[in-house]
Amino acid sequence: VLFADPIAPRRFAPSVPRDLETICLKCLEKDPARRYRSAEAAADDLRRFLAGRPIAARAAGPAERVWRWCRRNPAPAALAALVAVAVGGLVGGALAFARQAQRHANDLEAEGRRVKAALAEAREEKATAERERARAEALLAQASESAAARQAILDEFVVEEVLPGLQHGADPDRVREKLADLTARAGARFEGFPVVHFTALNFLSSAYYNLAAGTGRPDDAATAADLCATALTLCRNRLGRDHPTTLTSVNNYWVYRAALPPDRGDPAAVRCAELNRNWRDCCRALGPDHTLALTARSNWAIAAGLAGDAATAERELRAAVAAFERVEGAEYPQTLGTRVYLALALSATGREPDARRLLLDYDESHRRRFGRFHPQTVNNHRLLALWALGRDDPAAALPHAREALAGFDRYHPAVLATTRADVLVMLGAALLKTGDPAGAEKPLRDAGDLRRRAFGPTSWRAAEADVLLGAALAGQGRHEAAEPLLLGGYERVRADATAADVVRNNWVWAESALRVWGRPGAHAAFLKRFPQPK
């Protein structure tokens, strides 16, 4: 009774109104301060209850009841508080751990999202790379197909149309007509293939240049230069000024211009300056040791020699030879070819032994590497024969002329048929000078036939062959047949040939043949009609 709270009436009689229970329990409070202050206050609350009005007393809440219990039971309350604190600590730790675990889970989830995003990005990058690779492969395949198509078109053009018209022995006029027809149709034929177009034009310009070299016609050289200029413009627009093909076209253009006669060409100093500029452009774009730059240097040196600057020609040709040997090797074709030009430069300055040694070394090296009938080997024999005849050494000229002729008979196309005629003339001259006029007759007749077809029956080149043939017939005692060839041939040479040394050489052949004839008055009549040229 002293310590326990009274039992609520509603526990025994649930029908007891809650307000009445509250009044009763307030009257039974252990703490006097919590009871009604007086019986009158209790009676007032009862009257309010009976009247159905709100009462003044209030039931104790759960917290108040706990607090009352703790005051009445301090020891158990302390133990309960300790337990509550421990439980609260455990619960707090559990909550903190839970929050930390949640944060860790959140971090793991975020990291997972980042990993997923990175994987997705990597997959996208891989897919993009694969698409780019497939695109690159497609472009490469397209480019390869395009390059193959270009090459196929060019090969068809060269093999089926150009080369059949340039066969050995073809008439130069027919060759010229064929080249003109191919040139006229090139634009339409190669429409949509600009690279093939300017490559074909370069090929045609080279064919015209070789034709000019064989026929000596300025119009052929002019056409070669014009076609090369057109190809150069197309090439520069398509590939740029520093592309190797463009630089090659520039070099070829000025080489072709050099074949024009003085009244239609450029001053030697101009060609020299332009080729020097091309060499410097090659060095800047490709490097000084690039093969094209070394070739450009050689051509500039040759132009310098033609312009009268022998010192520059020799110096630059020696430098080009050394560079070719260092970069490409001693037996590289360009190395060997540049040695020939160096030999000619030395010969022009009177150093014949050095020039002959270089030419012989070149011949041996070229024959060893490329064989007897390689075009450059054949051409070198031609140069050696010409060089030996110029030094009045016909015995040395004979083997080289025969080797060159064997090469021409086996290899060269029509554009070099007139060069073959030149070799026949050299062979005939060497045989005459070594005392074999009968052996000289056939090559000289063949040379005359080739030159008449190439240059016309009244050309001085055909007349030169006639003069030598007359000398061969006179050497065999057939003077009656020789006389019209000697007189008529020399007259045409004197009228048409522009080179003074050609006129002098033909006068010597005709004069000596008539002198040994012994016919009274024939020699004197010749001297009277044709005084010795200066």
C-alpha positions as CSV (number, residue, x, y, z in Angstrom):
1,V,0.0,0.0,0.0
2,L,2.9,2.3,0.8
3,F,4.9,1.9,-2.3
4,A,2.8,0.2,-5.1
5,D,0.6,2.2,-7.3
6,P,-3.1,1.5,-6.9
7,I,-4.6,-0.8,-9.5
8,A,-6.7,1.0,-12.1
9,P,-10.4,0.3,-11.6
10,R,-10.8,-0.4,-15.3
11,R,-8.6,-3.5,-14.9
12,F,-11.4,-5.0,-12.8
13,A,-14.3,-3.3,-14.4
14,P,-13.6,-2.2,-18.0
15,S,-17.0,-0.5,-18.1
16,V,-15.8,2.2,-15.6
17,P,-15.5,5.5,-17.5
18,R,-11.9,6.6,-18.1
19,D,-12.5,10.1,-16.5
20,L,-14.0,8.5,-13.4
21,E,-11.0,6.2,-13.2
22,T,-8.7,9.2,-13.5
23,I,-10.5,11.0,-10.6
24,C,-10.2,7.9,-8.4
25,L,-6.5,7.4,-9.1
26,K,-5.7,11.1,-8.4
27,C,-7.4,10.7,-5.0
28,L,-5.2,7.7,-4.3
29,E,-1.9,9.3,-5.3
30,K,1.0,8.4,-2.9
31,D,2.4,11.9,-3.3
32,P,0.2,14.4,-1.5
33,A,1.2,17.1,-3.9
34,R,-0.4,15.1,-6.7
35,R,-3.7,14.6,-5.0
36,Y,-6.7,17.1,-5.0
37,R,-5.9,20.1,-2.8
38,S,-9.2,19.7,-1.0
39,A,-12.3,17.6,-0.8
40,E,-14.1,20.5,-2.5
41,A,-11.7,20.2,-5.5
42,A,-12.4,16.5,-5.7
43,A,-16.2,17.2,-5.5
44,D,-16.0,19.8,-8.2
45,D,-14.2,17.3,-10.6
46,L,-17.0,14.7,-9.8
47,R,-19.7,17.3,-10.5
48,R,-17.9,18.1,-13.9
49,F,-17.8,14.4,-14.6
50,L,-21.5,14.0,-13.8
51,A,-22.4,17.0,-15.9
52,G,-20.4,15.6,-18.8
53,R,-17.9,18.4,-18.8
54,P,-14.0,17.9,-19.1
55,I,-12.4,17.1,-15.7
56,A,-9.3,18.8,-14.3
57,A,-7.4,15.7,-13.4
58,R,-5.1,14.1,-16.0
59,A,-4.0,10.4,-16.1
60,A,-0.3,9.8,-15.7
61,G,1.5,9.0,-18.9
62,P,3.9,6.1,-19.5
63,A,7.0,8.2,-18.9
64,E,5.6,9.6,-15.6
65,R,4.7,6.1,-14.5
66,V,8.3,4.9,-15.2
67,W,9.7,7.9,-13.4
68,R,7.5,7.2,-10.3
69,W,8.6,3.6,-10.4
70,C,12.3,4.6,-10.5
71,R,11.9,6.9,-7.5
72,R,10.2,4.1,-5.5
73,N,12.8,1.5,-6.7
74,P,16.2,3.2,-7.0
75,A,18.4,0.1,-7.1
76,P,16.4,-1.8,-9.7
77,A,16.0,1.4,-11.6
78,A,19.8,2.0,-11.7
79,L,20.4,-1.5,-12.9
80,A,17.7,-1.0,-15.6
81,A,19.4,2.3,-16.6
82,L,22.7,0.5,-16.9
83,V,21.2,-2.2,-19.0
84,A,19.5,0.4,-21.1
85,V,22.7,2.3,-21.6
86,A,24.5,-0.8,-22.6
87,V,21.7,-1.8,-24.9
88,G,21.7,1.8,-26.2
89,G,25.4,1.6,-26.8
90,L,25.0,-1.7,-28.6
91,V,22.2,-0.3,-30.6
92,G,24.1,2.9,-31.4
93,G,27.2,0.9,-32.4
94,A,25.0,-1.3,-34.5
95,L,23.4,1.8,-36.0
96,A,26.8,3.3,-36.6
97,F,28.1,0.1,-38.1
98,A,24.9,-0.1,-40.2
99,R,25.4,3.5,-41.4
100,Q,29.1,2.7,-42.2
101,A,28.1,-0.4,-44.0
102,Q,25.5,1.5,-45.8
103,R,28.1,4.1,-46.8
104,H,30.4,1.4,-47.9
105,A,27.6,-0.2,-49.9
106,N,26.9,3.1,-51.4
107,D,30.5,3.5,-52.3
108,L,30.6,0.0,-53.8
109,E,27.5,0.8,-55.7
110,A,29.0,4.1,-57.0
111,E,32.2,2.3,-57.9
112,G,30.2,-0.4,-59.6
113,R,28.4,2.3,-61.6
114,R,31.8,3.9,-62.5
115,V,33.2,0.5,-63.6
116,K,30.1,-0.2,-65.6
117,A,30.4,3.3,-67.2
118,A,34.1,2.7,-67.9
119,L,33.3,-0.7,-69.4
120,A,30.6,0.8,-71.5
121,E,33.0,3.6,-72.6
122,A,35.7,1.0,-73.4
123,R,33.2,-1.1,-75.3
124,E,32.2,2.0,-77.3
125,E,35.8,3.0,-77.9
126,K,36.5,-0.6,-79.0
127,A,33.5,-0.5,-81.3
128,T,34.6,2.9,-82.6
129,A,38.1,1.6,-83.2
130,E,36.8,-1.4,-85.0
131,R,34.6,0.8,-87.2
132,E,37.5,3.0,-87.9
133,R,39.7,0.0,-88.7
134,A,37.1,-1.4,-91.0
135,R,36.8,2.0,-92.6
136,A,40.5,2.3,-93.0
137,E,40.7,-1.2,-94.4
138,A,37.9,-0.4,-96.8
139,L,39.7,2.8,-97.9
140,L,43.0,1.0,-98.2
141,A,41.3,-1.7,-100.3
142,Q,39.6,1.0,-102.3
143,A,43.0,2.8,-102.8
144,S,44.7,-0.4,-103.7
145,E,42.0,-1.2,-106.2
146,S,42.2,2.3,-107.5
147,A,46.0,2.1,-107.8
148,A,45.6,-1.3,-109.4
149,A,43.0,0.1,-111.8
150,R,45.3,3.1,-112.6
151,Q,48.2,0.8,-113.3
152,A,46.0,-1.6,-115.4
153,I,44.8,1.3,-117.5
154,L,48.3,2.6,-118.0
155,D,49.7,-0.8,-118.8
156,E,47.0,-1.4,-121.3
157,F,47.8,2.0,-122.9
158,V,51.5,1.4,-123.1
159,V,51.5,-2.2,-124.1
160,E,48.5,-2.3,-126.5
161,E,48.7,1.2,-128.0
162,V,52.1,2.9,-127.6
163,L,54.7,0.1,-127.9
164,P,53.3,-1.5,-131.1
165,G,53.8,1.8,-132.9
166,L,57.4,2.0,-131.7
167,Q,58.8,-1.2,-133.0
168,H,62.3,-1.4,-134.3
169,G,62.6,-0.1,-137.9
170,A,59.3,1.7,-137.9
171,D,59.0,4.8,-140.0
172,P,59.5,7.9,-137.8
173,D,56.7,9.6,-139.6
174,R,54.3,6.8,-138.7
175,V,55.7,6.9,-135.1
176,R,55.0,10.6,-135.0
177,E,51.5,10.2,-136.3
178,K,50.8,7.4,-133.7
179,L,52.1,9.6,-130.9
180,A,50.0,12.5,-132.1
181,D,46.9,10.4,-132.2
182,L,47.5,9.0,-128.7
183,T,48.1,12.5,-127.3
184,A,44.9,13.8,-128.9
185,R,42.9,11.0,-127.3
186,A,44.6,11.0,-123.9
187,G,42.3,13.6,-122.2
188,A,39.1,11.7,-123.0
189,R,40.6,8.2,-122.5
190,F,41.8,9.0,-119.0
191,E,38.9,11.2,-117.8
192,G,38.4,10.5,-114.1
193,F,42.0,9.2,-113.7
194,P,44.1,12.4,-113.4
195,V,47.2,10.5,-112.1
196,V,47.1,8.1,-115.1
197,H,46.5,11.1,-117.4
198,F,49.7,13.0,-116.4
199,T,51.7,9.8,-116.2
200,A,50.6,9.0,-119.8
201,L,51.5,12.5,-120.9
202,N,55.0,12.1,-119.3
203,F,55.4,8.8,-121.1
204,L,54.4,10.4,-124.4
205,S,56.7,13.4,-123.9
206,S,59.5,11.0,-123.3
207,A,58.7,9.1,-126.5
208,Y,58.7,12.4,-128.4
209,Y,62.0,13.3,-126.8
210,N,63.6,10.0,-127.9
211,L,62.1,10.6,-131.3
212,A,63.8,14.0,-131.4
213,A,67.1,12.4,-130.3
214,G,66.9,10.0,-133.2
215,T,65.6,12.3,-135.9
216,G,67.1,15.6,-134.9
217,R,63.8,17.3,-135.7
218,P,63.2,20.4,-133.5
219,D,59.4,20.0,-133.7
220,D,59.6,16.6,-131.9
221,A,61.7,18.2,-129.1
222,A,59.2,21.1,-128.9
223,T,56.3,18.7,-128.6
224,A,58.1,16.7,-125.9
225,A,58.6,19.9,-123.9
226,D,55.0,21.1,-124.4
227,L,53.5,17.7,-123.3
228,C,55.8,17.7,-120.3
229,A,54.6,21.2,-119.4
230,T,51.0,20.1,-119.6
231,A,51.8,17.0,-117.4
232,L,53.7,19.2,-115.0
233,T,50.7,21.5,-114.5
234,L,48.3,18.6,-113.9
235,C,50.8,17.0,-111.5
236,R,51.4,20.2,-109.6
237,N,47.7,20.8,-109.1
238,R,47.0,17.2,-108.1
239,L,50.1,16.4,-106.0
240,G,51.7,19.7,-105.0
241,R,54.9,21.3,-106.0
242,D,57.1,19.2,-103.7
243,H,55.9,15.8,-104.8
244,P,58.6,13.7,-106.4
245,T,56.6,13.3,-109.6
246,T,56.2,17.0,-109.9
247,L,59.9,17.6,-109.3
248,T,60.8,14.9,-111.9
249,S,58.5,16.6,-114.4
250,V,60.3,19.9,-113.8
251,N,63.6,18.3,-114.4
252,N,62.4,16.6,-117.6
253,Y,60.9,19.8,-118.9
254,W,64.2,21.6,-118.8
255,V,66.1,18.6,-120.2
256,Y,63.7,18.5,-123.1
257,R,64.0,22.2,-123.7
258,A,67.8,21.7,-124.0
259,A,67.1,19.7,-127.2
260,L,65.6,22.7,-129.0
261,P,67.8,24.7,-131.4
262,P,69.1,28.0,-130.2
263,D,66.6,30.0,-132.1
264,R,63.7,28.1,-130.5
265,G,65.1,27.2,-127.1
266,D,66.3,29.0,-124.0
267,P,69.7,30.5,-123.3
268,A,72.0,28.0,-121.7
269,A,72.3,30.2,-118.6
270,V,68.5,30.1,-118.2
271,R,68.4,26.3,-118.4
272,C,71.3,26.1,-116.0
273,A,69.5,28.4,-113.5
274,E,66.2,26.5,-113.7
275,L,67.9,23.1,-113.2
276,N,69.9,24.5,-110.3
277,R,66.6,25.7,-108.7
278,N,65.0,22.3,-109.3
279,W,68.0,20.7,-107.6
280,R,67.6,22.9,-104.6
281,D,63.8,22.2,-104.4
282,C,64.6,18.5,-104.5
283,C,67.1,18.9,-101.6
284,R,64.6,20.9,-99.6
285,A,61.6,18.6,-100.2
286,L,63.4,15.2,-100.3
287,G,66.8,15.7,-98.8
288,P,70.2,16.1,-100.5
289,D,70.9,12.4,-100.7
290,H,67.6,11.4,-102.3
291,T,68.1,9.8,-105.7
292,L,66.0,12.4,-107.4
293,A,68.0,15.2,-105.8
294,L,71.3,13.6,-107.0
295,T,69.8,13.2,-110.5
296,A,68.8,16.9,-110.5
297,R,72.3,17.8,-109.4
298,S,73.8,15.8,-112.3
299,N,71.5,17.5,-114.8
300,W,72.4,20.9,-113.4
301,A,76.1,20.1,-113.7
302,I,75.6,19.1,-117.3
303,A,73.8,22.3,-118.0
304,A,76.6,24.3,-116.4
305,G,79.0,22.6,-118.8
306,L,76.9,23.5,-121.8
307,A,76.7,27.0,-120.5
308,G,80.6,27.2,-120.6
309,D,81.2,26.7,-116.8
310,A,83.5,23.7,-117.1
311,A,84.8,24.1,-113.5
312,T,81.3,23.9,-112.0
313,A,80.3,21.0,-114.3
314,E,83.3,18.9,-113.2
315,R,83.0,19.8,-109.5
316,E,79.3,19.0,-109.3
317,L,79.6,15.8,-111.4
318,R,82.3,14.5,-109.1
319,A,80.2,15.4,-106.1
320,A,77.2,13.6,-107.7
321,V,79.2,10.5,-108.5
322,A,80.6,10.4,-104.9
323,A,77.0,10.8,-103.5
324,F,75.6,8.1,-105.7
325,E,78.4,5.7,-104.7
326,R,77.7,6.5,-101.0
327,V,73.9,6.2,-101.2
328,E,73.2,3.7,-103.9
329,G,76.5,1.9,-104.5
330,A,79.3,2.0,-107.1
331,E,77.4,-0.1,-109.6
332,Y,74.0,1.6,-109.3
333,P,72.8,2.7,-112.8
334,Q,72.7,6.3,-112.0
335,T,76.2,6.2,-110.5
336,L,77.5,4.6,-113.7
337,G,75.6,7.0,-115.9
338,T,76.9,10.1,-114.0
339,R,80.4,8.8,-114.5
340,V,79.9,8.9,-118.2
341,Y,78.9,12.6,-118.1
342,L,82.0,13.2,-115.9
343,A,84.1,11.5,-118.5
344,L,82.6,13.7,-121.2
345,A,83.3,16.8,-119.1
346,L,86.9,15.7,-118.6
347,S,87.2,15.1,-122.4
348,A,85.9,18.6,-123.1
349,T,88.7,20.1,-121.0
350,G,91.4,18.0,-122.7
351,R,92.0,15.3,-120.1
352,E,91.6,12.4,-122.4
353,P,93.4,9.7,-120.4
354,D,91.1,10.4,-117.4
355,A,88.1,10.4,-119.6
356,R,89.0,7.1,-121.3
357,R,89.7,5.4,-118.0
358,L,86.3,6.4,-116.6
359,L,84.5,5.2,-119.7
360,L,86.3,1.9,-119.7
361,D,85.6,1.4,-116.0
362,Y,82.0,2.3,-116.6
363,D,81.8,-0.2,-119.5
364,E,83.3,-3.0,-117.4
365,S,81.1,-2.3,-114.3
366,H,77.9,-2.0,-116.4
367,R,78.5,-5.1,-118.4
368,R,79.3,-7.1,-115.2
369,R,76.1,-6.0,-113.4
370,F,73.5,-5.6,-116.2
371,G,74.8,-7.7,-119.1
372,R,75.9,-7.2,-122.6
373,F,72.7,-6.0,-124.1
374,H,71.4,-3.7,-121.3
375,P,70.4,-0.3,-122.9
376,Q,73.0,1.6,-120.9
377,T,75.7,-0.9,-121.8
378,V,74.8,-0.5,-125.4
379,N,74.8,3.3,-125.2
380,N,78.1,3.3,-123.5
381,H,79.7,1.4,-126.4
382,R,78.2,4.0,-128.7
383,L,79.8,6.7,-126.7
384,L,83.2,4.9,-126.5
385,A,83.1,4.4,-130.3
386,L,82.4,8.1,-130.9
387,W,85.0,9.1,-128.4
388,A,87.7,6.9,-130.1
389,L,86.9,8.2,-133.6
390,G,87.1,11.7,-132.3
391,R,90.6,11.0,-131.1
392,D,91.5,9.3,-134.4
393,D,91.7,5.9,-132.9
394,P,89.6,3.7,-135.3
395,A,91.0,0.5,-134.0
396,A,89.7,1.3,-130.5
397,A,86.4,2.4,-132.0
398,L,85.7,-0.9,-133.9
399,P,84.9,-3.2,-131.0
400,H,82.6,-0.7,-129.3
401,A,80.7,0.1,-132.5
402,R,80.2,-3.6,-133.2
403,E,78.9,-4.2,-129.6
404,A,76.6,-1.2,-129.8
405,L,75.2,-2.4,-133.1
406,A,74.6,-5.9,-131.7
407,G,72.7,-4.3,-128.9
408,F,70.6,-2.1,-131.2
409,D,69.8,-5.1,-133.4
410,R,68.6,-7.1,-130.4
411,Y,66.8,-4.6,-128.2
412,H,66.0,-1.0,-129.2
413,P,62.6,0.3,-130.4
414,A,61.9,2.5,-133.4
415,V,62.6,5.8,-131.7
416,L,66.3,4.8,-131.6
417,A,66.4,3.5,-135.2
418,T,68.2,6.6,-136.3
419,T,70.7,6.2,-133.4
420,R,71.4,2.7,-134.9
421,A,72.1,4.5,-138.2
422,D,74.6,6.7,-136.4
423,V,76.4,3.6,-135.0
424,L,76.4,2.1,-138.6
425,V,78.1,5.3,-139.8
426,M,80.7,5.1,-137.0
427,L,81.3,1.4,-137.8
428,G,81.8,2.2,-141.5
429,A,84.1,5.1,-140.7
430,A,86.2,2.9,-138.4
431,L,86.5,0.1,-141.0
432,L,87.5,2.7,-143.7
433,K,90.2,4.1,-141.5
434,T,91.5,0.6,-140.6
435,G,91.8,-0.3,-144.3
436,D,88.6,-2.4,-144.8
437,P,86.5,-0.6,-147.4
438,A,84.7,-3.7,-148.4
439,G,83.6,-4.4,-144.8
440,A,82.5,-0.8,-144.6
441,E,80.1,-0.9,-147.6
442,K,77.1,-2.8,-146.1
443,P,76.9,-0.8,-142.8
444,L,77.1,2.4,-144.7
445,R,74.4,1.4,-147.2
446,D,72.2,0.4,-144.3
447,A,72.9,3.7,-142.6
448,G,71.9,5.6,-145.7
449,D,68.6,3.8,-146.1
450,L,67.7,4.4,-142.4
451,R,68.6,8.1,-142.6
452,R,66.7,8.6,-145.9
453,R,63.6,7.1,-144.3
454,A,64.0,9.2,-141.2
455,F,65.1,12.5,-142.6
456,G,64.2,12.4,-146.2
457,P,66.3,11.7,-149.3
458,T,67.9,15.1,-149.5
459,S,68.8,15.5,-145.9
460,W,72.5,16.2,-145.0
461,R,72.5,13.1,-142.7
462,A,71.6,10.8,-145.6
463,A,74.2,12.7,-147.7
464,E,76.9,12.1,-145.1
465,A,76.3,8.3,-145.4
466,D,76.5,8.7,-149.2
467,V,79.9,10.4,-148.9
468,L,81.3,7.6,-146.7
469,L,79.8,5.0,-149.0
470,G,81.5,6.7,-151.9
471,A,84.8,6.5,-150.0
472,A,84.2,2.8,-149.4
473,L,83.5,2.2,-153.1
474,A,86.5,4.2,-154.1
475,G,88.6,2.2,-151.7
476,Q,87.6,-0.9,-153.6
477,G,88.5,0.7,-157.0
478,R,84.9,1.3,-158.0
479,H,85.5,5.0,-158.7
480,E,82.8,5.5,-161.3
481,A,80.2,4.4,-158.8
482,A,81.8,6.4,-156.1
483,E,82.1,9.8,-157.9
484,P,78.4,10.9,-157.8
485,L,78.1,9.8,-154.2
486,L,81.1,11.8,-153.2
487,L,80.3,15.0,-155.2
488,G,76.5,15.0,-154.7
489,G,76.7,13.9,-151.1
490,Y,79.3,16.5,-150.1
491,E,77.3,19.2,-151.9
492,R,74.2,18.5,-149.8
493,V,76.2,18.3,-146.6
494,R,77.8,21.7,-147.3
495,A,74.4,23.2,-148.1
496,D,72.4,21.8,-145.1
497,A,74.7,20.8,-142.2
498,T,75.0,23.5,-139.5
499,A,78.0,22.0,-137.7
500,A,81.3,23.1,-139.1
501,D,83.1,19.9,-138.1
502,V,80.6,17.8,-140.0
503,V,81.3,19.8,-143.2
504,R,85.1,19.5,-142.7
505,N,85.0,15.8,-142.0
506,N,82.9,15.1,-145.2
507,W,85.2,17.3,-147.3
508,V,88.2,15.2,-146.1
509,W,86.5,11.9,-147.0
510,A,85.5,13.2,-150.5
511,E,88.9,14.9,-151.2
512,S,91.0,11.9,-150.2
513,A,88.8,9.4,-152.2
514,L,89.1,11.6,-155.3
515,R,92.8,12.1,-154.8
516,V,93.7,8.4,-154.8
517,W,91.5,7.8,-157.8
518,G,94.1,9.1,-160.2
519,R,91.6,10.2,-162.8
520,P,93.0,13.4,-164.5
521,G,91.2,16.5,-163.5
522,A,88.7,14.9,-161.1
523,H,90.5,15.9,-157.9
524,A,91.4,19.4,-159.3
525,A,87.8,19.9,-160.3
526,F,86.6,19.0,-156.9
527,L,89.0,21.4,-155.2
528,K,88.0,24.2,-157.5
529,R,84.3,23.6,-156.9
530,F,84.6,23.0,-153.2
531,P,87.5,24.8,-151.5
532,Q,88.7,23.3,-148.3
533,P,86.4,24.6,-145.5
534,K,87.8,26.5,-142.6
